Amino acid sequence: MINMKIKLNHPHAKVPTYATDGSACFDLYCAEVVEMLSDTVTINTGLSVEIPEGFAMMVYSRSGHGFKSDTRLSNSVGVIDSDYRGEVMVKLRKDRLLSTPPDLRVGSRIAQAMLIPVNQVSFEVAEQLSESFRGSGGFGSSGA
């Protein structure tokens, strides 16, 4: 198990939790009441995190938001680097304005996240690249 330090910056901040033993992601919670008055809203989680070196935190939409209220993360996937120590914020976007917005009360689950290992790479400028079956074929070139 990986240990990640968190700092609660708001009186209503909630420690992330896994919904079930088999959950791939942990839930992030709303730290204050938010009303979705337009197509986007920025939500404070009340958390700062210390992501272990060699990892990144990936933030994803909750599937229930997409299926029940046509709402998703505005940037599709959030990437939080291990050297970031600021507050974790979540920006949601409604794809259909007439849909019922998700529940955004204090303690509501607003996103889900996971840690993934990352490797930094070095770059080597080359005059040529090795041949491959696909070559420089673009979209649809693999037969799909």
Steps between C-alpha positions, in 0.01 A plus 500: 500500500620852414478774763398852392497790746199731482430834663145602591476872416130549563282410801276290273783330309464124494773239476470313166348153523459189289132408450570124494792264549523462121491871415780610267462866596441688824224759526558874536238701687348847485616715796237773458151546360516575128216595269543424132356819352675474161650225287818484715578519869829485692485300822731512800592163648667662801802270449865541420698184430859384510518253215797264538790563262472280192118522496233731364140535612248459219157655562202360310126567468259287697303273268176582683541868415532417132210257483258679735571870441712530182782649709875435470834651588550806283853391404398131465789375717696696756869427552652608831879484518692376803653843567165685515396597854204729430134430555336229290218659302246334273330678210181338375323568169141421411469385140124561493371808681153352553636198691462485875836598653683256726471527878758758609443519875775483761625142500370415151728285286610724213782310328717192534877469493783250498877505528693364206876442470675731256841484340667806362670435169809640335475614141739405222490694174534257208524537124287188447259285697470121474248352255169360624202325342281809534768750400369855474139389447258719692141469617342172394820360351506206742174369356267632770 
